[in-house]
Amino acid sequence: MAWMLKKNAHAEDVTVVSIDPGPAAQAFLAGQYDAVMTYEPYISAVRSKPETGKIIATTLDYPVVMDTFGCAPKYLAENGGVARALTESYFQALEMIAAEPQKSYEIMGAT
C-alpha cells in the first residue's frame, strides 16, 4: 500500500491503520474505512458488493506482491537452521508455482 501511495503521490492524504485482511474487508463493507488493502478470499467479499465500493487496484495493475517474513536477531542466532529452512521453502514454493501452477493453486486454496 505504501508503495502504491508513494507511486501516486497521495501518502499525505492517508491515515494508515494496521488491521488484519479479513477484518479490513469487513470494516470496509460496513463503511468504517474509506479504503483498505486486503487479498483473497476477502477481496471477493468486496467484489460481490459493488454498491459498497470499488476495487481500484490489484496485482494485475501493480505487479508488486510483498511476500515477506522476518525473524528477530535473537531468534536467528538461536534458530539459524529454522530460518534457513523457511527461506529455502519459500523459494521452493515459488519454483513449484512456476512449474505446476494448478497444483500450487489447489494447495494454496486448501489452507
FIVEXBA-11587 format. One line per field, with one value per atom (N, C-alpha, C): residue number from 1; residue in three letters; atom name; x, y, z. Coordinates in steps of 0.1 Angstrom, whole numbers, plus 5000, padded with zeros to 4 digits. Layout:
REM residues N
domi <- (NUM; ...)
miba <- (ala; ...)
vovo <- (CA; ...)
x <- (X; ...)
y <- (Y; ...)
z <- (Z; ...)
This chain:
REM residues 111
domi <- (1; 1; 1; 2; 2; 2; 3; 3; 3; 4; 4; 4; 5; 5; 5; 6; 6; 6; 7; 7; 7; 8; 8; 8; 9; 9; 9; 10; 10; 10; 11; 11; 11; 12; 12; 12; 13; 13; 13; 14; 14; 14; 15; 15; 15; 16; 16; 16; 17; 17; 17; 18; 18; 18; 19; 19; 19; 20; 20; 20; 21; 21; 21; 22; 22; 22; 23; 23; 23; 24; 24; 24; 25; 25; 25; 26; 26; 26; 27; 27; 27; 28; 28; 28; 29; 29; 29; 30; 30; 30; 31; 31; 31; 32; 32; 32; 33; 33; 33; 34; 34; 34; 35; 35; 35; 36; 36; 36; 37; 37; 37; 38; 38; 38; 39; 39; 39; 40; 40; 40; 41; 41; 41; 42; 42; 42; 43; 43; 43; 44; 44; 44; 45; 45; 45; 46; 46; 46; 47; 47; 47; 48; 48; 48; 49; 49; 49; 50; 50; 50; 51; 51; 51; 52; 52; 52; 53; 53; 53; 54; 54; 54; 55; 55; 55; 56; 56; 56; 57; 57; 57; 58; 58; 58; 59; 59; 59; 60; 60; 60; 61; 61; 61; 62; 62; 62; 63; 63; 63; 64; 64; 64; 65; 65; 65; 66; 66; 66; 67; 67; 67; 68; 68; 68; 69; 69; 69; 70; 70; 70; 71; 71; 71; 72; 72; 72; 73; 73; 73; 74; 74; 74; 75; 75; 75; 76; 76; 76; 77; 77; 77; 78; 78; 78; 79; 79; 79; 80; 80; 80; 81; 81; 81; 82; 82; 82; 83; 83; 83; 84; 84; 84; 85; 85; 85; 86; 86; 86; 87; 87; 87; 88; 88; 88; 89; 89; 89; 90; 90; 90; 91; 91; 91; 92; 92; 92; 93; 93; 93; 94; 94; 94; 95; 95; 95; 96; 96; 96; 97; 97; 97; 98; 98; 98; 99; 99; 99; 100; 100; 100; 101; 101; 101; 102; 102; 102; 103; 103; 103; 104; 104; 104; 105; 105; 105; 106; 106; 106; 107; 107; 107; 108; 108; 108; 109; 109; 109; 110; 110; 110; 111; 111; 111)
miba <- (met; met; met; ala; ala; ala; trp; trp; trp; met; met; met; leu; leu; leu; lys; lys; lys; lys; lys; lys; asn; asn; asn; ala; ala; ala; his; his; his; ala; ala; ala; glu; glu; glu; asp; asp; asp; val; val; val; thr; thr; thr; val; val; val; val; val; val; ser; ser; ser; ile; ile; ile; asp; asp; asp; pro; pro; pro; gly; gly; gly; pro; pro; pro; ala; ala; ala; ala; ala; ala; gln; gln; gln; ala; ala; ala; phe; phe; phe; leu; leu; leu; ala; ala; ala; gly; gly; gly; gln; gln; gln; tyr; tyr; tyr; asp; asp; asp; ala; ala; ala; val; val; val; met; met; met; thr; thr; thr; tyr; tyr; tyr; glu; glu; glu; pro; pro; pro; tyr; tyr; tyr; ile; ile; ile; ser; ser; ser; ala; ala; ala; val; val; val; arg; arg; arg; ser; ser; ser; lys; lys; lys; pro; pro; pro; glu; glu; glu; thr; thr; thr; gly; gly; gly; lys; lys; lys; ile; ile; ile; ile; ile; ile; ala; ala; ala; thr; thr; thr; thr; thr; thr; leu; leu; leu; asp; asp; asp; tyr; tyr; tyr; pro; pro; pro; val; val; val; val; val; val; met; met; met; asp; asp; asp; thr; thr; thr; phe; phe; phe; gly; gly; gly; cys; cys; cys; ala; ala; ala; pro; pro; pro; lys; lys; lys; tyr; tyr; tyr; leu; leu; leu; ala; ala; ala; glu; glu; glu; asn; asn; asn; gly; gly; gly; gly; gly; gly; val; val; val; ala; ala; ala; arg; arg; arg; ala; ala; ala; leu; leu; leu; thr; thr; thr; glu; glu; glu; ser; ser; ser; tyr; tyr; tyr; phe; phe; phe; gln; gln; gln; ala; ala; ala; leu; leu; leu; glu; glu; glu; met; met; met; ile; ile; ile; ala; ala; ala; ala; ala; ala; glu; glu; glu; pro; pro; pro; gln; gln; gln; lys; lys; lys; ser; ser; ser; tyr; tyr; tyr; glu; glu; glu; ile; ile; ile; met; met; met; gly; gly; gly; ala; ala; ala; thr; thr; thr)
vovo <- (N; CA; C; N; CA; C; N; CA; C; N; CA; C; N; CA; C; N; CA; C; N; CA; C; N; CA; C; N; CA; C; N; CA; C; N; CA; C; N; CA; C; N; CA; C; N; CA; C; N; CA; C; N; CA; C; N; CA; C; N; CA; C; N; CA; C; N; CA; C; N; CA; C; N; CA; C; N; CA; C; N; CA; C; N; CA; C; N; CA; C; N; CA; C; N; CA; C; N; CA; C; N; CA; C; N; CA; C; N; CA; C; N; CA; C; N; CA; C; N; CA; C; N; CA; C; N; CA; C; N; CA; C; N; CA; C; N; CA; C; N; CA; C; N; CA; C; N; CA; C; N; CA; C; N; CA; C; N; CA; C; N; CA; C; N; CA; C; N; CA; C; N; CA; C; N; CA; C; N; CA; C; N; CA; C; N; CA; C; N; CA; C; N; CA; C; N; CA; C; N; CA; C; N; CA; C; N; CA; C; N; CA; C; N; CA; C; N; CA; C; N; CA; C; N; CA; C; N; CA; C; N; CA; C; N; CA; C; N; CA; C; N; CA; C; N; CA; C; N; CA; C; N; CA; C; N; CA; C; N; CA; C; N; CA; C; N; CA; C; N; CA; C; N; CA; C; N; CA; C; N; CA; C; N; CA; C; N; CA; C; N; CA; C; N; CA; C; N; CA; C; N; CA; C; N; CA; C; N; CA; C; N; CA; C; N; CA; C; N; CA; C; N; CA; C; N; CA; C; N; CA; C; N; CA; C; N; CA; C; N; CA; C; N; CA; C; N; CA; C; N; CA; C; N; CA; C; N; CA; C; N; CA; C; N; CA; C; N; CA; C; N; CA; C; N; CA; C; N; CA; C; N; CA; C; N; CA; C)
x <- (5008; 5000; 5009; 5019; 5028; 5034; 5038; 5045; 5035; 5022; 5012; 5009; 5008; 5006; 5018; 5030; 5041; 5042; 5039; 5040; 5029; 5018; 5008; 5007; 5017; 5018; 5006; 5000; 4989; 4991; 5003; 5006; 5002; 5003; 5000; 4984; 4976; 4962; 4956; 4965; 4960; 4965; 4956; 4960; 4960; 4971; 4973; 4970; 4962; 4958; 4961; 4968; 4971; 4960; 4954; 4943; 4944; 4941; 4942; 4933; 4937; 4930; 4915; 4911; 4897; 4888; 4892; 4885; 4886; 4897; 4898; 4886; 4885; 4874; 4860; 4858; 4845; 4843; 4853; 4852; 4849; 4855; 4852; 4838; 4833; 4819; 4809; 4813; 4805; 4806; 4814; 4816; 4825; 4833; 4841; 4854; 4858; 4870; 4867; 4874; 4872; 4880; 4890; 4898; 4905; 4907; 4915; 4924; 4933; 4941; 4939; 4936; 4933; 4937; 4933; 4936; 4925; 4926; 4916; 4918; 4907; 4893; 4885; 4891; 4884; 4881; 4889; 4886; 4874; 4871; 4858; 4846; 4847; 4835; 4833; 4843; 4842; 4837; 4843; 4839; 4824; 4819; 4805; 4795; 4800; 4791; 4795; 4794; 4799; 4793; 4781; 4775; 4782; 4791; 4798; 4812; 4816; 4829; 4835; 4846; 4852; 4866; 4870; 4883; 4891; 4901; 4908; 4921; 4927; 4939; 4942; 4947; 4951; 4965; 4970; 4984; 4984; 4972; 4972; 4975; 4972; 4975; 4989; 4993; 5006; 5012; 5021; 5028; 5037; 5032; 5040; 5033; 5038; 5033; 5044; 5040; 5050; 5048; 5055; 5055; 5068; 5066; 5077; 5076; 5088; 5088; 5100; 5100; 5112; 5114; 5126; 5130; 5138; 5136; 5143; 5158; 5167; 5181; 5184; 5178; 5179; 5174; 5163; 5157; 5167; 5172; 5181; 5194; 5199; 5211; 5208; 5196; 5193; 5187; 5182; 5175; 5178; 5191; 5195; 5191; 5191; 5186; 5172; 5163; 5149; 5147; 5154; 5152; 5157; 5168; 5173; 5163; 5157; 5147; 5135; 5131; 5120; 5123; 5135; 5139; 5139; 5145; 5146; 5132; 5123; 5109; 5102; 5104; 5098; 5102; 5115; 5119; 5115; 5114; 5109; 5094; 5087; 5073; 5071; 5080; 5080; 5083; 5092; 5096; 5084; 5077; 5065; 5054; 5052; 5042; 5045; 5057; 5061; 5060; 5064; 5064; 5050; 5043; 5030; 5019; 5015; 5006; 4993; 4987; 4974; 4975; 4985; 4987; 4990; 4998; 5001; 4989; 4980; 4968; 4959; 4958; 4950; 4955; 4968; 4974; 4972; 4974; 4973; 4958; 4949; 4935; 4929; 4936; 4932; 4935; 4944; 4949; 4940)
y <- (4988; 5000; 5012; 5012; 5024; 5027; 5016; 5017; 5024; 5019; 5024; 5039; 5042; 5056; 5065; 5060; 5068; 5070; 5059; 5060; 5070; 5071; 5080; 5093; 5096; 5108; 5112; 5102; 5105; 5101; 5098; 5093; 5104; 5116; 5127; 5128; 5122; 5122; 5111; 5102; 5089; 5088; 5083; 5078; 5063; 5057; 5043; 5036; 5026; 5018; 5003; 4997; 4983; 4974; 4966; 4957; 4944; 4933; 4921; 4921; 4914; 4914; 4911; 4901; 4897; 4908; 4913; 4924; 4937; 4939; 4951; 4951; 4940; 4939; 4941; 4934; 4936; 4950; 4957; 4971; 4980; 4977; 4985; 4983; 4970; 4968; 4974; 4976; 4982; 4997; 5003; 5017; 5023; 5015; 5021; 5027; 5022; 5028; 5032; 5042; 5047; 5038; 5031; 5023; 5012; 5001; 4991; 4983; 4976; 4967; 4953; 4944; 4930; 4921; 4908; 4898; 4888; 4878; 4867; 4859; 4854; 4854; 4866; 4875; 4887; 4897; 4898; 4908; 4904; 4891; 4887; 4892; 4893; 4899; 4913; 4921; 4935; 4934; 4926; 4925; 4921; 4913; 4909; 4919; 4931; 4941; 4955; 4956; 4968; 4981; 4980; 4992; 4998; 4990; 4995; 5001; 4999; 5005; 4998; 5003; 4998; 4993; 4982; 4977; 4986; 4993; 5002; 4996; 4987; 4981; 4968; 4959; 4946; 4943; 4932; 4929; 4928; 4928; 4929; 4943; 4953; 4967; 4971; 4966; 4969; 4956; 4951; 4938; 4938; 4942; 4942; 4933; 4921; 4913; 4911; 4915; 4916; 4904; 4893; 4881; 4882; 4885; 4887; 4879; 4876; 4871; 4876; 4877; 4883; 4876; 4876; 4870; 4880; 4880; 4889; 4883; 4892; 4888; 4877; 4878; 4868; 4854; 4854; 4842; 4836; 4844; 4840; 4833; 4840; 4835; 4821; 4819; 4807; 4796; 4800; 4791; 4793; 4795; 4797; 4787; 4774; 4763; 4764; 4769; 4770; 4782; 4793; 4804; 4801; 4793; 4789; 4780; 4770; 4761; 4769; 4779; 4787; 4795; 4800; 4807; 4798; 4786; 4776; 4772; 4770; 4765; 4776; 4788; 4799; 4799; 4797; 4797; 4784; 4773; 4761; 4763; 4770; 4772; 4781; 4791; 4799; 4790; 4781; 4773; 4764; 4759; 4750; 4758; 4770; 4778; 4780; 4782; 4784; 4771; 4760; 4747; 4740; 4741; 4734; 4744; 4754; 4764; 4758; 4749; 4744; 4737; 4728; 4720; 4730; 4740; 4750; 4758; 4762; 4769; 4760; 4747; 4739; 4737; 4737; 4736; 4749; 4760; 4773; 4775; 4772; 4774; 4765; 4754; 4745; 4749; 4759; 4763; 4774)
z <- (5000; 5000; 5000; 5009; 5009; 4996; 4989; 4975; 4966; 4966; 4957; 4960; 4973; 4976; 4972; 4975; 4971; 4956; 4948; 4934; 4928; 4935; 4931; 4939; 4947; 4955; 4963; 4970; 4979; 4993; 4997; 5011; 5021; 5018; 5028; 5030; 5022; 5023; 5031; 5036; 5042; 5056; 5065; 5078; 5077; 5080; 5079; 5092; 5092; 5103; 5100; 5109; 5107; 5112; 5103; 5106; 5098; 5103; 5095; 5083; 5072; 5059; 5060; 5068; 5069; 5075; 5087; 5094; 5086; 5078; 5070; 5059; 5053; 5043; 5049; 5060; 5067; 5072; 5077; 5081; 5069; 5058; 5046; 5041; 5041; 5037; 5047; 5059; 5069; 5069; 5061; 5060; 5070; 5077; 5088; 5082; 5070; 5064; 5050; 5045; 5031; 5021; 5026; 5017; 5026; 5020; 5027; 5017; 5022; 5014; 5019; 5011; 5015; 5004; 5005; 4995; 4995; 4986; 4986; 4998; 5003; 4997; 5001; 5009; 5014; 5003; 4993; 4982; 4975; 4974; 4968; 4974; 4988; 4995; 4991; 4988; 4983; 4969; 4961; 4947; 4946; 4955; 4954; 4958; 4964; 4968; 4962; 4949; 4943; 4948; 4954; 4959; 4971; 4978; 4989; 4986; 4973; 4969; 4957; 4953; 4940; 4943; 4937; 4938; 4928; 4933; 4925; 4919; 4926; 4921; 4926; 4918; 4922; 4917; 4920; 4915; 4900; 4893; 4879; 4874; 4883; 4880; 4884; 4896; 4902; 4905; 4897; 4900; 4911; 4923; 4935; 4945; 4947; 4958; 4968; 4980; 4991; 5000; 4996; 5005; 5013; 5026; 5034; 5047; 5053; 5066; 5073; 5085; 5092; 5105; 5110; 5123; 5131; 5143; 5152; 5153; 5155; 5156; 5166; 5178; 5188; 5183; 5176; 5171; 5161; 5152; 5142; 5148; 5158; 5165; 5171; 5176; 5183; 5174; 5162; 5153; 5139; 5136; 5122; 5112; 5116; 5108; 5104; 5113; 5111; 5101; 5103; 5094; 5080; 5079; 5066; 5059; 5066; 5061; 5056; 5064; 5060; 5047; 5046; 5033; 5022; 5023; 5013; 5008; 5018; 5015; 5007; 5010; 5003; 4988; 4985; 4971; 4964; 4972; 4966; 4962; 4970; 4967; 4954; 4953; 4941; 4928; 4930; 4919; 4915; 4925; 4923; 4916; 4920; 4914; 4899; 4896; 4882; 4874; 4880; 4873; 4873; 4883; 4885; 4890; 4883; 4888; 4893; 4886; 4890; 4903; 4904; 4917; 4928; 4926; 4936; 4941; 4931; 4935; 4943; 4940; 4948; 4962; 4964; 4977; 4985; 4978; 4985; 4988; 4980; 4982; 4993; 4996; 5007; 5021; 5022; 5035; 5041)
